[in-house]
Amino acid sequence: MKNLTLSTLILFFLTALTFAANGDYPAHWWQEVDRSTAPGWEVLPQDAKEGEVILSKRNELGILSNFAATDFVYKETLYKSVEGFWQSLKYPESDEDVRATAEGIEWPYTRVEVEQMTGFLAKKAGGYANSNMREMGIDWVTFQGKKIKFWTVSKGLHYQLIKDALRTKAKQNPKVMEVLMSTGNLKLKADHIMGDAPPAWFYNKIWMELRKEFREEVL
């Protein structure tokens, strides 16, 4: 998959400037949803404060979710979603991986299978992996054979991997870039309760950093 060209980035940047200048954002981004019909974890579109927008899966902003089915190639491997990438890091990389050889530990999927997952299926696969990690007493994942501390408050290697995956997703998917840049200067908020999570979990904040980065590329 190819990255977007500079001319395409410039086009999206100009679109973003128009939105920001006019405040002419789609009204349905804030369309009210009956709270009684929504799951307890969801932050609804109408919960946004002035100058904010919720990255709701109920509209096109949902393409910015890690769950979204947005193919991208990262380090020569095809992933179907950022969630699939994220959760695959928890799975054994080979038959010799200590996670694969641990006594009494079973893996319901292979790493390759998780790489091809999206949405709640990928999250479910990650849930199985979390249980195994707790059973083994490990707090690390792996990428290309390197152990990476997983739950950490620092913007370490895991954070950088996730940010780079999101960057790649945007650069290889024009619709993702278009939606991101169309948010102008709005503060992006997650569509679910985040709690006291590490920086890598706050995809909304990472997208704002990348939005700024993409703008600077065309200036």
KADACOR-V381137 format. One record per backbone hydrogen bond with DSSP energy under -0.5 kcal/mol. CO is the residue of the C=O (numbers start at 1). NH is the residue of the N-H. If there is no record, write none. Layout:
co=CO nh=NH
co=CO nh=NH
This chain:
co=5 nh=9
co=6 nh=10
co=7 nh=11
co=8 nh=12
co=9 nh=13
co=10 nh=14
co=11 nh=15
co=12 nh=16
co=13 nh=17
co=14 nh=18
co=15 nh=19
co=16 nh=20
co=17 nh=21
co=18 nh=22
co=19 nh=23
co=19 nh=24
co=23 nh=25
co=26 nh=29
co=27 nh=30
co=28 nh=31
co=33 nh=35
co=34 nh=37
co=35 nh=38
co=39 nh=42
co=41 nh=193
co=42 nh=44
co=44 nh=47
co=45 nh=48
co=49 nh=52
co=51 nh=187
co=53 nh=189
co=54 nh=56
co=56 nh=59
co=56 nh=62
co=59 nh=62
co=60 nh=63
co=61 nh=64
co=62 nh=65
co=65 nh=68
co=66 nh=83
co=67 nh=119
co=68 nh=70
co=72 nh=74
co=72 nh=79
co=74 nh=77
co=77 nh=74
co=79 nh=72
co=80 nh=70
co=81 nh=85
co=82 nh=86
co=83 nh=87
co=84 nh=88
co=85 nh=89
co=86 nh=89
co=87 nh=90
co=88 nh=91
co=89 nh=142
co=94 nh=97
co=97 nh=100
co=97 nh=101
co=98 nh=102
co=102 nh=105
co=104 nh=106
co=106 nh=108
co=110 nh=114
co=111 nh=115
co=112 nh=116
co=113 nh=116
co=114 nh=117
co=115 nh=80
co=118 nh=121
co=118 nh=122
co=119 nh=123
co=120 nh=124
co=121 nh=125
co=122 nh=126
co=123 nh=127
co=124 nh=128
co=125 nh=129
co=126 nh=130
co=127 nh=131
co=128 nh=132
co=129 nh=133
co=130 nh=134
co=131 nh=135
co=132 nh=136
co=133 nh=137
co=133 nh=138
co=139 nh=150
co=141 nh=148
co=143 nh=146
co=146 nh=143
co=148 nh=141
co=150 nh=152
co=154 nh=156
co=156 nh=160
co=157 nh=161
co=158 nh=162
co=159 nh=163
co=160 nh=164
co=161 nh=165
co=162 nh=166
co=163 nh=167
co=164 nh=168
co=165 nh=169
co=166 nh=170
co=167 nh=171
co=168 nh=172
co=169 nh=173
co=170 nh=173
co=170 nh=177
co=171 nh=4
co=173 nh=176
co=173 nh=177
co=174 nh=178
co=175 nh=179
co=176 nh=180
co=177 nh=181
co=178 nh=182
co=179 nh=183
co=180 nh=183
co=181 nh=184
co=183 nh=186
co=186 nh=188
co=187 nh=53
co=189 nh=55
co=191 nh=43
co=195 nh=197
co=198 nh=201
co=198 nh=202
co=199 nh=202
co=201 nh=203
co=202 nh=205
co=202 nh=206
co=203 nh=207
co=204 nh=208
co=205 nh=209
co=206 nh=210
co=207 nh=211
co=208 nh=212
co=209 nh=213
co=210 nh=214
co=211 nh=215
co=212 nh=216
co=213 nh=217
co=214 nh=218
co=215 nh=218
co=216 nh=219
